[in-house]
Amino acid sequence: MTPSQGELEAAVKKTVLLFNRLRSPQAVTRLVHVSPELVIIAFSGSFCYDCGDVQKFVVDFAKDFKVFIDYAELTEGKIRETTPRTFEVSYLVKPR
């Protein structure tokens, strides 16, 4: 079962709030785009690129998403650095 656009957007917004509450100021997320197949999240902060923090935060966001919707998941797609301290992650939305 795939979530509706409204359900997906609400779950992603809640995930952004949860992620920011737990990990700010080291990492802060912002919703860039939501569609039924794709979610794009911007990450910014003082994380360490060399020690794997970026990948950890990408995975943690997808795990946090599962708190709000148990019948869909976000899988990591493309990671793109937009500024020296900001990157965007494309997540694919997949039913579970």
C-alpha positions as MATLAB code, in Angstrom:
seq = 'MTPSQGELEAAVKKTVLLFNRLRSPQAVTRLVHVSPELVIIAFSGSFCYDCGDVQKFVVDFAKDFKVFIDYAELTEGKIRETTPRTFEVSYLVKPR';
ca = [
       0.000    0.000    0.000;
       1.393    3.393   -0.931;
       0.561    6.498    1.088;
      -1.485    9.261   -0.462;
       0.227   12.550   -1.280;
      -1.276   14.126    1.856;
      -0.252   11.253    4.133;
       3.236   11.218    2.706;
       3.707   14.962    3.038;
       2.407   14.951    6.627;
       4.709   12.059    7.588;
       7.741   13.726    6.003;
       7.024   17.026    7.779;
       6.719   15.198   11.109;
       9.971   13.364   10.366;
      11.730   16.682    9.690;
      10.511   18.037   13.040;
      11.569   14.889   14.915;
      14.963   14.726   13.228;
      15.669   18.397   13.957;
      14.588   18.054   17.575;
      16.898   15.088   18.130;
      19.943   16.168   16.116;
      20.018   19.961   15.938;
      22.335   21.925   15.866;
      24.751   19.300   14.507;
      22.386   18.536   11.622;
      19.181   20.260   10.517;
      16.813   19.094    7.802;
      14.448   20.972    5.531;
      11.818   19.580    3.182;
      12.585   20.460   -0.449;
      10.141   18.293   -2.442;
       7.516   15.589   -1.935;
       5.842   13.504   -4.611;
       4.369    9.975   -4.437;
       7.648    8.503   -5.741;
      10.307   10.904   -4.464;
      11.190   12.914   -1.349;
      14.059   15.421   -1.366;
      15.470   16.590    1.956;
      18.156   19.228    2.507;
      20.604   18.583    5.350;
      22.780   21.334    6.785;
      24.967   21.707    9.843;
      28.383   21.126   11.289;
      28.560   17.394   10.615;
      31.827   15.671    9.797;
      32.079   14.584    6.159;
      35.190   12.470    6.671;
      33.948   10.457    9.648;
      30.709    9.224    8.053;
      28.242   11.622    9.687;
      26.565   12.428    6.376;
      25.687    8.795    5.660;
      24.587    8.264    9.250;
      22.170   11.197    9.064;
      20.782   10.003    5.720;
      20.047    6.577    7.201;
      18.696    8.050   10.455;
      16.184   10.216    8.576;
      14.811    7.165    6.758;
      14.557    5.293   10.087;
      12.752    8.223   11.715;
      10.248    8.218    8.834;
       9.165    4.685    9.784;
       7.828    6.063   13.089;
       5.051    7.868   11.213;
       4.195    5.450    8.366;
       4.664    1.725    8.770;
       3.534    0.684    5.274;
       6.095    2.673    3.251;
       9.798    3.377    3.502;
      12.346    5.811    2.179;
      15.360    4.359    0.402;
      18.415    6.462   -0.276;
      18.888    7.696   -3.788;
      21.223   10.432   -4.967;
      23.183   12.670   -2.548;
      24.191   16.047   -3.919;
      26.278   18.682   -2.138;
      24.693   22.107   -2.720;
      27.044   24.222   -0.561;
      30.052   23.361    1.622;
      27.743   22.695    4.614;
      24.531   21.626    2.858;
      23.560   18.594    0.836;
      20.324   17.275   -0.627;
      19.243   13.659   -0.524;
      16.731   12.119   -2.902;
      14.779    9.315   -1.250;
      12.655    6.888   -3.233;
       9.284    6.079   -1.650;
       8.633    2.341   -1.613;
       5.752    0.333   -0.138;
       6.675   -2.210    2.549;
];
